[in-house]
Amino acid sequence: MTGTHSLELLVQALRCLPGVGVKSAQRMAFHLLQHDREGAQRLSRALAQATEHVRHCTLCHTFTEDEVCVTCADPRRDRSLLCIVETPADQAAMERTGAYKGLYFVLMGRLSPLDGVGPREIGLQALFERFDAPDCPVREVILATNFTAEGETTAHVIAQALKHRGLQVTRLSRGVPVGSELEYVDLGTIAHALVDRR
């Protein structure tokens, strides 16, 4: 690199983003400093404001600026449904569908023992305590973790723990995407779609 300390710090800071290596971080840093200093200032202010004001909802753990997020505070949401997702991004994707009107619990990750991520790190205790409350209105839990090995393990652990609480536990179905042609769909997806057919 050039030996400019501030520039090196900026490149290293940009590398903390997922999927950004040294070359990409350098390109971003050079672009911001050479072509968009105003954008760099805006980015800096937005990051500072977000890190200062954004926190976790006390009920569902998603990101919010208030103690309780707008979804949890909305009286029109169906409180008998609780959808469990891995991240706030997953929650946002579910909301964009417009098909789900219940509440959420955001795990902020998934079980991954090899990476040192256990039940405590993803807040499973807080999730289970929610069901232990005497006035808990939840009747159905929808497991919407990702269809990765870790996501499947997380869903299985939660399902096993909730089995004895008298709750209906369901899992998002998986299958062939709308508009796709079978010859181009991977075999695992076709197999799961066949098993989960309705």
C-alpha positions in Angstrom: 0.0 0.0 0.0 1.0 3.7 0.0 2.2 4.1 3.6 -0.6 6.6 4.5 -1.7 5.6 8.0 -5.2 7.0 7.7 -5.8 5.3 4.3 -4.5 2.0 5.7 -6.9 2.3 8.7 -9.8 2.9 6.3 -8.9 -0.1 4.2 -8.7 -2.3 7.3 -12.0 -1.0 8.6 -13.7 -1.7 5.2 -12.4 -5.3 5.3 -14.6 -6.1 8.3 -17.6 -6.2 5.9 -18.5 -9.7 4.7 -17.0 -10.7 1.4 -14.7 -7.7 1.2 -11.0 -8.6 0.8 -8.0 -6.3 0.5 -8.4 -5.4 -3.1 -12.1 -4.6 -2.8 -11.5 -2.6 0.4 -8.7 -0.6 -1.4 -11.0 0.1 -4.3 -13.8 1.4 -2.0 -11.3 3.5 0.0 -9.8 5.1 -3.1 -13.2 5.7 -4.7 -14.5 7.4 -1.5 -11.5 9.6 -1.1 -11.0 10.4 -4.8 -14.5 10.7 -6.1 -17.0 10.9 -3.2 -15.7 12.6 -0.1 -19.2 13.8 0.7 -20.5 10.2 0.4 -17.6 9.2 2.8 -18.7 11.8 5.3 -22.3 10.7 5.0 -21.3 7.1 5.5 -19.3 8.0 8.5 -22.1 9.9 10.1 -24.7 7.2 9.4 -22.4 4.5 10.9 -21.8 6.7 14.0 -25.5 7.4 14.4 -26.5 3.7 13.9 -23.9 2.4 16.4 -25.1 4.9 18.9 -28.8 4.6 18.6 -29.7 1.1 17.2 -30.1 -1.6 19.8 -32.0 -4.9 20.2 -35.8 -5.0 20.8 -36.4 -6.3 24.3 -39.0 -8.8 23.0 -37.8 -10.1 19.7 -34.1 -9.0 19.5 -34.3 -7.4 16.1 -32.7 -4.0 15.5 -34.7 -0.9 16.7 -34.1 2.5 18.1 -36.8 2.1 20.7 -37.1 -0.4 23.6 -39.7 -2.4 21.6 -39.6 -2.5 17.7 -42.5 -1.4 15.6 -43.5 -5.0 14.7 -43.8 -6.1 18.4 -45.6 -2.9 19.3 -48.2 -3.3 16.5 -51.5 -4.4 18.0 -52.7 -5.8 14.7 -50.1 -8.5 14.7 -51.2 -12.1 15.5 -49.7 -12.8 18.9 -50.5 -16.5 18.6 -47.9 -16.9 15.8 -44.1 -16.7 16.5 -41.7 -17.0 13.6 -38.1 -17.7 14.5 -35.4 -16.4 12.1 -31.6 -16.2 12.3 -31.0 -12.5 11.5 -32.8 -9.2 11.2 -32.1 -9.5 7.4 -34.2 -12.7 7.4 -36.9 -11.0 9.3 -36.9 -8.2 6.7 -37.2 -10.7 3.9 -40.2 -12.4 5.6 -41.9 -9.0 6.0 -41.4 -8.1 2.4 -43.5 -11.0 1.4 -46.5 -9.5 3.1 -47.8 -13.0 3.8 -46.9 -13.2 7.5 -48.8 -11.2 10.2 -47.5 -12.7 13.4 -44.5 -11.8 15.6 -40.8 -12.8 15.4 -37.9 -13.9 17.5 -34.5 -13.1 16.0 -31.8 -15.5 17.1 -28.9 -13.3 15.9 -27.1 -16.3 14.5 -27.4 -20.1 14.4 -25.9 -22.9 16.4 -22.3 -23.7 15.2 -20.3 -25.6 17.8 -17.2 -25.7 15.6 -17.2 -21.8 15.7 -18.0 -21.7 19.4 -21.6 -20.6 18.9 -23.9 -22.4 21.3 -27.4 -21.9 22.7 -26.3 -19.0 24.9 -24.8 -17.0 22.1 -28.0 -17.0 20.0 -30.3 -16.3 22.9 -32.2 -19.6 23.2 -32.7 -19.1 26.9 -34.6 -15.9 26.3 -36.6 -17.6 23.7 -37.6 -20.5 26.0 -38.4 -18.1 28.9 -40.8 -16.4 26.6 -42.9 -19.6 26.4 -42.6 -20.2 30.1 -44.6 -17.1 30.9 -48.1 -18.0 32.3 -49.8 -15.5 29.9 -47.9 -16.6 26.8 -50.3 -16.2 23.8 -48.2 -18.2 21.3 -49.8 -21.3 19.9 -47.7 -21.9 16.8 -44.0 -21.5 16.3 -42.7 -21.3 12.8 -39.1 -22.3 12.4 -37.7 -20.2 9.6 -34.0 -20.8 10.0 -31.9 -21.2 6.8 -31.6 -24.6 5.1 -28.0 -25.0 5.9 -26.5 -27.7 8.2 -26.3 -25.1 11.0 -29.8 -23.8 10.3 -31.2 -27.3 10.3 -29.5 -28.1 13.6 -30.8 -24.9 15.2 -34.3 -25.7 14.0 -34.1 -29.3 15.3 -32.8 -28.2 18.8 -35.6 -25.6 19.1 -38.3 -28.1 17.9 -37.1 -30.7 20.5 -37.1 -28.1 23.3 -40.6 -26.9 22.4 -42.2 -30.3 21.9 -43.2 -30.7 25.5 -44.7 -27.2 25.8 -47.9 -28.0 23.9 -47.0 -25.7 21.0 -47.5 -26.5 17.4 -44.1 -26.3 15.8 -43.9 -26.0 12.0 -41.0 -25.5 9.6 -40.9 -23.5 6.4 -41.3 -25.9 3.5 -38.6 -26.1 0.9 -38.9 -26.9 -2.8 -38.7 -25.9 -6.4 -38.6 -22.1 -6.9 -41.6 -20.5 -8.7 -40.7 -20.0 -12.4 -37.8 -22.5 -12.5 -37.4 -25.5 -14.8 -36.8 -28.8 -13.2 -33.8 -29.7 -15.4 -31.9 -26.7 -13.9 -32.9 -27.3 -10.2 -30.3 -29.1 -8.0 -31.2 -32.7 -7.1 -31.4 -32.0 -3.4 -34.0 -29.3 -3.9 -36.1 -31.6 -6.1 -35.8 -34.4 -3.5 -37.0 -32.1 -0.7 -39.8 -30.8 -2.9 -41.0 -34.3 -3.5 -40.9 -35.2 0.2 -42.7 -32.0 1.2 -45.3 -32.2 -1.7 -48.9 -31.3 -0.8 
